[in-house]
Amino acid sequence: MKSRVKATGIDKEHQEILLKVGQIPKHIAIIMDGNGRWAKKRGLPRIAGHHEGVNSVRDIVEVCGQLDVKYLTLFAFSKDNWSRPKKEVSLLMRLLLHAIRDERDKLHSNGVVLKTIGNISELPTAVQDELIEATEITKNNDGLILILALSYSGKSDITNAIKSISKKVADGKLDIEKIDDEIIKMNLSTKNYPDPDLLIRTSGEMRISNFLLWQIAYSEFYITNLLWPDFRRNALYQAIESFQSRERRFGMVSG
């Protein structure tokens, strides 16, 4: 089901072209980078960039629903981000709390399902409570599945999968010779979701920053120099256009 918010005018025309030209990615994952640099360029405190970044999230979630993207995974807070200055982390947690609270009803009315991956137990209790309430309220919706990666680490995700599989082998519930890619996938935090078709990174950085390390083996990458607060729907259209121009071979030869 598409977003209940319908595109109009130029947006509608652009979206119709994308839908006619080629396949829309079923699952888009985004490394939202550059909030701090966006603020610094304007002589503003870093938190101002994070505030503006929330507006980009709102716009991208809406347009993904309109384009009938099935899954959108946003790298909202890395496990490694806990090492940032305490004041910035505290402000980020407060912003996350208010963003979830402010956007929950709109997400619900637009048919969005909210999910999370990562070690949510490391987040402040108030944030955990808001996330639990928001996921509960939206769980029966049938639109875009929005997955927030919070206190997430790709390495930790794989490590936890190895621990889970090892315990099953030790308990005699799994034959070690039966371990394959599918077994590993089913022990990751993303077991209920398909791997991303398109991975977008803003700010021009050429790295994946410990994000979905197993899952992006055959994702198409799109790197843009735009900082995340400047990344809005027109930039997403360009990313999808780039995706549609590529031949996805998954390790095989060209057809």
C-alpha positions as CSV (number, residue, x, y, z in Angstrom):
1,M,0.0,0.0,0.0
2,K,1.3,3.4,-0.9
3,S,1.4,6.4,1.5
4,R,-2.0,7.9,2.2
5,V,-0.3,11.2,1.4
6,K,-0.6,11.6,-2.4
7,A,2.0,13.3,-4.5
8,T,0.8,16.3,-6.5
9,G,2.2,18.6,-9.3
10,I,5.8,18.1,-10.3
11,D,6.4,15.4,-7.7
12,K,3.6,13.3,-9.1
13,E,4.9,13.7,-12.6
14,H,8.5,12.8,-11.5
15,Q,7.2,9.8,-9.5
16,E,5.1,8.5,-12.5
17,I,8.2,8.7,-14.7
18,L,10.3,6.7,-12.2
19,L,7.5,4.1,-12.0
20,K,7.4,3.7,-15.8
21,V,11.1,3.7,-16.4
22,G,12.2,0.9,-14.2
23,Q,12.0,-1.0,-11.0
24,I,11.6,0.9,-7.7
25,P,14.0,-0.5,-5.0
26,K,12.0,-2.7,-2.7
27,H,14.4,-1.9,0.2
28,I,16.4,1.4,0.6
29,A,18.9,1.8,3.3
30,I,20.5,5.2,4.1
31,I,23.5,6.3,6.1
32,M,22.4,9.8,7.1
33,D,25.7,11.6,7.4
34,G,26.7,15.3,7.5
35,N,24.4,16.9,10.1
36,G,27.3,18.4,12.1
37,R,29.1,19.7,9.0
38,W,25.8,21.3,7.7
39,A,25.5,23.2,11.0
40,K,29.2,24.2,11.1
41,K,29.0,25.7,7.6
42,R,26.2,27.9,8.9
43,G,27.9,28.9,12.1
44,L,25.3,26.9,14.1
45,P,25.7,24.4,16.9
46,R,25.8,20.7,15.8
47,I,22.4,20.0,17.2
48,A,20.9,22.4,14.7
49,G,22.1,20.1,12.0
50,H,20.4,17.1,13.7
51,H,17.2,19.1,14.0
52,E,17.2,19.9,10.3
53,G,18.1,16.3,9.6
54,V,14.7,15.3,11.1
55,N,13.0,17.3,8.4
56,S,14.9,15.3,5.8
57,V,13.7,12.1,7.4
58,R,10.1,13.3,7.3
59,D,10.4,14.1,3.6
60,I,12.1,10.9,2.6
61,V,9.7,8.7,4.6
62,E,6.8,10.4,2.9
63,V,8.1,10.0,-0.6
64,C,9.1,6.4,-0.1
65,G,5.5,5.7,0.9
66,Q,4.3,7.4,-2.3
67,L,6.7,5.4,-4.5
68,D,5.6,2.2,-2.8
69,V,9.0,1.4,-1.4
70,K,8.4,-1.5,0.9
71,Y,11.3,-1.1,3.4
72,L,13.3,2.0,4.4
73,T,16.2,1.5,6.9
74,L,17.7,4.6,8.4
75,F,21.1,4.5,10.3
76,A,19.9,6.8,13.0
77,F,22.4,6.2,15.8
78,S,25.5,3.9,15.6
79,K,26.7,1.9,18.5
80,D,30.0,3.8,17.9
81,N,28.2,7.1,18.4
82,W,28.1,6.6,22.2
83,S,31.8,7.7,22.2
84,R,30.8,11.2,21.1
85,P,30.8,14.0,23.7
86,K,28.3,13.3,26.4
87,K,26.5,16.6,25.9
88,E,25.9,15.9,22.2
89,V,24.7,12.4,22.9
90,S,22.3,13.7,25.5
91,L,20.9,16.3,23.1
92,L,20.6,13.6,20.4
93,M,18.7,11.3,22.7
94,R,16.4,14.2,23.6
95,L,15.9,15.0,19.9
96,L,15.1,11.3,19.2
97,L,12.6,11.2,22.0
98,H,10.7,14.3,20.8
99,A,10.9,13.2,17.1
100,I,9.3,9.8,17.9
101,R,6.7,11.4,20.0
102,D,5.9,14.2,17.4
103,E,5.9,11.9,14.4
104,R,4.2,8.8,15.7
105,D,0.7,9.8,15.0
106,K,1.6,11.0,11.5
107,L,3.4,7.8,10.7
108,H,0.3,5.9,11.9
109,S,-2.1,7.9,9.9
110,N,0.0,7.4,6.8
111,G,0.1,3.6,7.2
112,V,3.8,3.4,8.2
113,V,5.0,0.4,10.3
114,L,7.8,1.4,12.7
115,K,10.5,-1.2,13.5
116,T,13.9,-1.0,15.1
117,I,17.2,-2.9,15.0
118,G,20.2,-2.5,17.3
119,N,20.7,-2.7,21.0
120,I,17.6,-0.7,22.0
121,S,18.2,-1.5,25.7
122,E,21.2,0.9,25.7
123,L,18.9,3.8,24.9
124,P,17.5,6.0,27.7
125,T,14.4,4.5,29.3
126,A,12.2,7.3,28.1
127,V,13.3,6.7,24.5
128,Q,12.7,3.0,24.8
129,D,9.2,3.6,26.1
130,E,8.4,5.9,23.2
131,L,9.7,3.4,20.7
132,I,7.7,0.6,22.3
133,E,4.5,2.6,22.1
134,A,5.1,3.8,18.6
135,T,5.9,0.3,17.3
136,E,2.8,-1.1,19.1
137,I,0.5,1.6,17.6
138,T,1.8,1.1,14.1
139,K,2.2,-2.7,14.1
140,N,-1.0,-3.5,12.2
141,N,-0.4,-0.9,9.4
142,D,0.1,-2.1,5.9
143,G,2.3,0.6,4.3
144,L,6.0,1.4,4.3
145,I,8.1,-0.5,6.9
146,L,10.4,2.1,8.5
147,I,13.3,0.5,10.3
148,L,15.4,2.7,12.6
149,A,18.9,1.4,13.3
150,L,19.6,2.6,16.8
151,S,22.7,1.8,18.9
152,Y,23.4,-0.5,15.9
153,S,26.6,-2.2,14.8
154,G,27.0,-4.4,11.8
155,K,29.9,-6.3,13.5
156,S,27.8,-6.8,16.7
157,D,24.9,-8.0,14.6
158,I,27.1,-10.7,13.0
159,T,28.8,-11.5,16.4
160,N,25.4,-12.0,18.0
161,A,24.3,-14.3,15.1
162,I,27.5,-16.4,15.6
163,K,26.7,-16.7,19.4
164,S,23.1,-17.7,18.7
165,I,24.1,-20.3,16.1
166,S,26.9,-21.7,18.3
167,K,24.5,-22.2,21.2
168,K,22.1,-24.1,18.9
169,V,25.0,-26.3,17.9
170,A,26.1,-26.8,21.5
171,D,22.5,-27.7,22.5
172,G,22.3,-30.3,19.7
173,K,19.5,-28.3,18.0
174,L,21.6,-27.6,14.9
175,D,24.1,-29.7,12.9
176,I,27.2,-27.7,12.2
177,E,27.2,-29.0,8.6
178,K,23.8,-27.4,8.1
179,I,25.1,-23.8,8.7
180,D,24.8,-21.8,5.5
181,D,24.0,-18.3,4.4
182,E,20.3,-18.7,5.1
183,I,21.0,-19.9,8.7
184,I,23.2,-16.9,9.3
185,K,20.6,-14.5,7.8
186,M,17.9,-16.0,10.1
187,N,20.0,-15.2,13.2
188,L,20.6,-11.6,12.3
189,S,18.4,-8.7,13.6
190,T,17.2,-8.2,10.0
191,K,15.9,-11.7,9.6
192,N,12.4,-10.5,8.8
193,Y,13.5,-8.1,6.1
194,P,15.0,-8.5,2.6
195,D,18.5,-7.2,2.0
196,P,18.7,-3.6,0.8
197,D,18.6,-3.1,-3.0
198,L,20.0,0.4,-2.7
199,L,22.3,1.8,-0.1
200,I,22.6,5.6,0.0
201,R,25.2,7.6,1.8
202,T,25.2,11.3,2.1
203,S,28.1,13.7,2.7
204,G,30.4,12.1,0.1
205,E,32.2,9.8,2.5
206,M,33.4,6.5,0.9
207,R,32.8,4.1,3.7
208,I,29.9,2.0,5.2
209,S,30.6,2.8,8.8
210,N,29.8,-0.6,10.4
211,F,26.2,-0.6,8.9
212,L,24.5,-3.8,7.7
213,L,27.8,-5.5,6.8
214,W,26.3,-8.9,5.9
215,Q,23.1,-7.5,4.3
216,I,24.7,-5.2,1.7
217,A,26.8,-7.8,-0.1
218,Y,24.9,-7.1,-3.3
219,S,23.3,-3.7,-2.6
220,E,23.8,-1.0,-5.2
221,F,25.7,2.0,-3.6
222,Y,24.8,5.6,-4.3
223,I,27.1,8.2,-2.7
224,T,26.1,11.9,-2.8
225,N,28.1,14.9,-1.6
226,L,24.8,16.4,-0.3
227,L,24.8,16.6,3.5
228,W,21.9,14.8,5.1
229,P,19.9,18.0,6.0
230,D,20.0,18.9,2.3
231,F,18.9,15.5,1.1
232,R,15.3,15.7,0.2
233,R,12.9,14.0,-2.3
234,N,14.6,15.4,-5.5
235,A,17.9,13.9,-4.3
236,L,16.1,10.6,-3.7
237,Y,14.7,10.6,-7.2
238,Q,18.2,11.0,-8.5
239,A,19.4,8.1,-6.5
240,I,16.6,5.9,-7.8
241,E,17.3,7.0,-11.3
242,S,20.9,5.9,-10.9
243,F,19.7,2.6,-9.5
244,Q,17.4,2.0,-12.4
245,S,20.2,2.6,-14.9
246,R,22.3,-0.3,-13.5
247,E,22.4,-4.0,-14.3
248,R,22.3,-6.0,-11.1
249,R,24.2,-9.2,-11.7
250,F,24.6,-10.6,-8.2
251,G,28.0,-12.1,-9.1
252,M,26.8,-13.5,-12.4
253,V,27.9,-12.5,-15.9
254,S,25.9,-9.9,-17.9
255,G,22.7,-11.2,-19.5
